[in-house]
């Protein structure tokens, strides 16, 4: 596993040296090479070295600038490549939104001091140039989910501990299906996003599942006949999570006697600067 990754990083360095990590996406053999290197260097286990990234932000700024010049490339790319482009764009824009305001120490009610929520208009107001359009992060997310693959929701690193984990590599069209399946599996097996307590009969889930309820419910295979008496969202959620839980947990869920409730969302910044923050990550049997 290590040798291919090392070889790939050397190739990326060569490409960057030859192309100067150029700003025009469609002119590159690999349009996401620069961002792939950024993720490889600054992201570990979903956490980001924001301080270091901010001090060495030139490559990220160039990659973000390249997103606006990808109009023709995106329009002509295969569907999987388009979806990967928008996911990578979202994740890159979140990183730049954070470092633009880093270090974060605001006072917005309901958010911890170090949180994307402390950045005014981070998701709904600040606009970015992507594929010839001026879009907010919410707009970019809508463009992603409108393509009909609900798994993409779990590929978006929202700059928080409660979001999906930011990968240390970009999403690519040729591997997108495998990457999205892995993103879903990782999210639904975290105890801070889906906790099953068989003693109390309670299944506590992240409110993130409800943020795009319409897309969750409309997803193919989200009928969840095993839980026919449940709400559409509960059926969709169980259909998504059930295959990835431990056998003993699946037996419990199949009884359909549990109570589901939404927990709290962890808005803390996914910052690795100064050490990893405590968070619930363990899988339970």
Secondary structure per residue as TSV (DSSP state, phi and psi in degrees):
chain	resnum	aa	ss	phi	psi
A	1	X	-	360.0	-36.2
A	2	X	H	-73.0	-41.0
A	3	X	H	-61.1	-49.6
A	4	X	H	-58.2	-38.7
A	5	X	H	-66.1	-41.0
A	6	X	H	-65.3	-42.0
A	7	X	H	-62.3	-41.9
A	8	X	H	-62.9	-41.0
A	9	X	H	-64.3	-38.1
A	10	X	H	-64.6	-39.6
A	11	X	H	-63.9	-40.1
A	12	X	H	-64.2	-39.4
A	13	X	H	-61.7	-40.8
A	14	X	H	-64.7	-43.6
A	15	X	H	-61.2	-43.6
A	16	X	H	-63.2	-39.0
A	17	X	H	-67.2	-38.8
A	18	X	H	-75.5	-38.7
A	19	X	H	-98.0	-7.4
A	20	X	T	65.8	26.5
A	21	X	S	46.4	56.2
A	22	X	-	-57.0	154.5
A	23	X	S	-81.6	-13.9
A	24	X	-	-95.2	110.9
A	25	X	G	-61.0	-46.3
A	26	X	G	-69.4	-12.0
A	27	X	G	-87.5	-8.5
A	28	X	S	-94.9	145.0
A	29	X	S	-65.1	-37.9
A	30	X	S	-121.6	103.9
A	31	X	T	-66.2	-16.9
A	32	X	T	-112.1	14.3
A	33	X	H	-59.4	-43.7
A	34	X	H	-63.9	-42.9
A	35	X	H	-70.0	-33.7
A	36	X	H	-60.8	-41.8
A	37	X	H	-67.2	-39.2
A	38	X	H	-59.8	-46.8
A	39	X	H	-64.7	-39.3
A	40	X	H	-64.3	-36.0
A	41	X	H	-84.0	-39.7
A	42	X	H	-108.3	-3.4
A	43	X	E	-118.1	131.5
A	44	X	E	-136.1	120.3
A	45	X	T	52.8	39.9
A	46	X	T	82.5	-5.6
A	47	X	E	-102.4	152.9
A	48	X	E	-122.2	135.6
A	49	X	-	-80.4	78.0
A	50	X	H	-63.9	-39.2
A	51	X	H	-62.1	-45.8
A	52	X	H	-66.5	-41.2
A	53	X	H	-62.2	-40.0
A	54	X	H	-65.8	-38.3
A	55	X	H	-73.8	-17.2
A	56	X	T	-128.3	49.1
A	57	X	-	-85.6	-3.9
A	58	X	H	-56.1	-44.4
A	59	X	H	-66.6	-37.6
A	60	X	H	-65.7	-43.2
A	61	X	H	-61.3	-39.8
A	62	X	H	-67.0	-39.7
A	63	X	H	-64.8	-44.4
A	64	X	H	-61.1	-41.2
A	65	X	H	-61.3	-35.6
A	66	X	H	-66.5	-24.6
A	67	X	H	-62.3	-32.2
A	68	X	T	-73.0	-19.7
A	69	X	T	-99.4	15.5
A	70	X	-	-98.1	12.4
A	71	X	H	-53.8	-53.3
A	72	X	H	-66.2	-43.0
A	73	X	H	-61.2	-46.1
A	74	X	H	-63.8	-42.3
A	75	X	H	-64.0	-30.1
A	76	X	H	-99.9	-6.0
A	77	X	S	-76.7	154.2
A	78	X	-	-58.8	158.9
A	79	X	H	-56.3	-42.5
A	80	X	H	-65.0	-37.8
A	81	X	H	-66.3	-39.5
A	82	X	H	-62.3	-44.9
A	83	X	H	-64.0	-42.0
A	84	X	H	-62.9	-39.2
A	85	X	H	-58.8	-48.0
A	86	X	H	-68.2	-36.8
A	87	X	H	-64.0	-47.6
A	88	X	H	-62.7	-39.2
A	89	X	H	-60.9	-46.0
A	90	X	H	-59.3	-48.8
A	91	X	H	-65.0	-37.7
A	92	X	H	-67.6	-39.3
A	93	X	H	-68.4	-34.3
A	94	X	H	-64.2	-44.5
A	95	X	H	-59.0	-44.6
A	96	X	H	-69.5	-35.3
A	97	X	H	-60.2	-41.3
A	98	X	H	-67.9	-49.9
A	99	X	H	-69.9	-23.5
A	100	X	H	-63.3	-28.7
A	101	X	H	-108.8	-1.2
A	102	X	-	-77.8	141.0
A	103	X	S	-74.8	143.4
A	104	X	-	-94.8	127.6
A	105	X	-	-151.2	58.7
A	106	X	-	-87.0	-169.9
A	107	X	-	-133.8	22.4
A	108	X	-	-61.6	131.9
A	109	X	T	-62.3	136.8
A	110	X	T	88.9	-2.2
A	111	X	S	-122.1	146.5
A	112	X	-	-67.5	160.0
A	113	X	S	-57.8	-41.4
A	114	X	S	-99.4	91.2
A	115	X	B	-154.3	146.1
A	116	X	G	-58.5	-30.3
A	117	X	G	-62.2	-16.4
A	118	X	G	-82.0	-11.6
A	119	X	S	-87.7	113.3
A	120	X	T	-56.4	125.1
A	121	X	T	68.7	21.0
A	122	X	T	-53.5	-44.0
A	123	X	T	-100.3	-33.8
A	124	X	T	-109.0	-9.7
A	125	X	T	-125.0	-43.0
A	126	X	-	-66.4	128.1
A	127	X	-	-105.4	145.4
A	128	X	E	-128.8	150.2
A	129	X	E	-88.8	115.3
A	130	X	E	-136.6	123.6
A	131	X	T	50.7	43.6
A	132	X	T	78.6	11.2
A	133	X	E	-126.7	153.9
A	134	X	E	-98.1	107.3
A	135	X	E	-126.8	145.0
A	136	X	-	-84.4	169.9
A	137	X	H	-61.6	-38.2
A	138	X	H	-62.1	-38.0
A	139	X	H	-63.0	-43.3
A	140	X	H	-64.3	-42.1
A	141	X	H	-61.7	-40.1
A	142	X	H	-63.8	-38.9
A	143	X	H	-62.2	-34.7
A	144	X	H	-71.4	-51.1
A	145	X	H	-71.8	-23.0
A	146	X	T	-68.6	-13.2
A	147	X	T	-80.6	-3.4
A	148	X	S	91.6	5.8
A	149	X	-	-111.7	99.9
A	150	X	G	-64.6	-20.3
A	151	X	G	-60.9	-25.6
A	152	X	G	-63.0	-24.0
A	153	X	G	-59.3	-28.3
A	154	X	G	-96.1	13.4
A	155	X	G	-107.7	-3.6
A	156	X	-	-94.5	114.0
A	157	X	-	-85.4	105.7
A	158	X	-	-86.0	11.8
A	159	X	S	78.3	17.1
A	160	X	B	-129.0	160.4
A	161	X	T	-71.5	-24.4
A	162	X	T	-84.4	-7.5
A	163	X	S	-85.3	-178.6
A	164	X	-	-62.5	152.4
A	165	X	-	-71.9	133.8
A	166	X	-	-74.7	124.5
A	167	X	-	-75.4	157.8
A	168	X	S	-88.9	21.2
A	169	X	S	-151.9	159.4
A	170	X	-	-78.4	163.9
A	171	X	-	-87.3	140.8
A	172	X	-	-131.7	145.5
A	173	X	G	-56.9	-40.5
A	174	X	G	-73.0	-19.2
A	175	X	G	-119.8	10.9
A	176	X	H	-60.6	-42.7
A	177	X	H	-60.4	-45.8
A	178	X	H	-64.9	-42.1
A	179	X	H	-65.0	-41.4
A	180	X	H	-69.1	-38.1
A	181	X	H	-61.7	-40.4
A	182	X	H	-66.4	-37.4
A	183	X	H	-64.7	-42.4
A	184	X	H	-64.1	-46.9
A	185	X	H	-58.7	-43.2
A	186	X	H	-64.3	-41.8
A	187	X	H	-69.9	-43.2
A	188	X	H	-82.0	-1.1
A	189	X	T	-111.3	7.7
A	190	X	-	-86.8	138.7
A	191	X	T	-74.1	-15.2
A	192	X	T	-88.9	-3.0
A	193	X	T	-120.9	-25.7
A	194	X	E	-153.0	98.9
A	195	X	E	-107.6	125.2
A	196	X	E	-106.2	117.8
A	197	X	E	-113.5	99.6
A	198	X	T	-71.9	-24.2
A	199	X	T	-69.6	-41.2
A	200	X	T	-92.6	-14.4
A	201	X	T	76.6	21.1
A	202	X	E	-110.7	133.8
A	203	X	E	-111.1	111.6
A	204	X	E	-101.7	124.4
A	205	X	E	-121.7	160.3
A	206	X	-	-70.5	140.3
A	207	X	T	-64.4	-13.5
A	208	X	H	-57.5	-31.9
A	209	X	H	-60.2	-29.0
A	210	X	H	-91.5	-10.6
A	211	X	H	-65.1	-30.6
A	212	X	T	-123.7	55.4
A	213	X	H	-57.9	-43.2
A	214	X	H	-59.3	-42.2
A	215	X	H	-70.9	-37.4
A	216	X	H	-61.4	-46.0
A	217	X	H	-69.2	-34.0
A	218	X	H	-83.1	-5.4
A	219	X	S	-63.3	141.8
A	220	X	T	-56.9	135.6
A	221	X	T	77.4	13.0
A	222	X	T	-89.2	13.5
A	223	X	T	-66.2	-40.0
A	224	X	-	58.9	56.8
A	225	X	G	-57.0	-28.3
A	226	X	G	-61.7	-24.3
A	227	X	G	-120.9	46.4
A	228	X	T	-60.0	-26.3
A	229	X	T	-84.7	-0.2
A	230	X	S	-89.0	169.2
A	231	X	-	-67.8	157.2
A	232	X	H	-55.5	-38.7
A	233	X	H	-67.3	-41.9
A	234	X	H	-62.4	-42.0
A	235	X	H	-62.7	-43.5
A	236	X	H	-64.4	-42.0
A	237	X	H	-65.2	-45.2
A	238	X	H	-65.1	-38.6
A	239	X	H	-61.1	-36.8
A	240	X	H	-72.1	-43.0
A	241	X	H	-87.0	-34.4
A	242	X	H	-49.6	-48.2
A	243	X	T	-64.1	-18.8
A	244	X	T	-99.9	-3.8
A	245	X	S	-88.5	166.1
A	246	X	-	-68.1	154.8
A	247	X	H	-52.9	-42.7
A	248	X	H	-64.3	-34.9
A	249	X	H	-70.9	-38.0
A	250	X	H	-64.4	-37.9
A	251	X	H	-61.1	-42.6
A	252	X	H	-65.2	-45.4
A	253	X	H	-64.9	-34.9
A	254	X	H	-66.5	-23.3
A	255	X	H	-67.0	-24.2
A	256	X	T	60.3	38.0
A	257	X	-	-112.5	1.9
A	258	X	-	-79.3	160.8
A	259	X	E	-108.6	129.6
A	260	X	E	-102.8	137.3
A	261	X	E	-143.0	155.4
A	262	X	E	-89.7	132.9
A	263	X	-	-88.5	-160.4
A	264	X	-	-97.2	156.3
A	265	X	-	-97.1	134.7
A	266	X	-	-87.7	100.9
A	267	X	-	-85.0	1.2
A	268	X	B	-61.3	144.6
A	269	X	B	-64.2	137.9
A	270	X	-	-82.8	62.7
A	271	X	B	-99.3	127.1
A	272	X	-	-96.8	-6.9
A	273	X	T	-60.8	124.0
A	274	X	T	84.7	2.7
A	275	X	S	118.0	153.1
A	276	X	-	-71.8	133.4
A	277	X	-	-73.8	154.1
A	278	X	-	-71.2	138.4
A	279	X	-	-157.7	158.5
A	280	X	-	-82.6	116.0
A	281	X	-	-131.5	-11.4
A	282	X	-	-72.8	145.5
A	283	X	-	-90.5	141.3
A	284	X	-	-116.9	147.6
A	285	X	-	-88.5	360.0
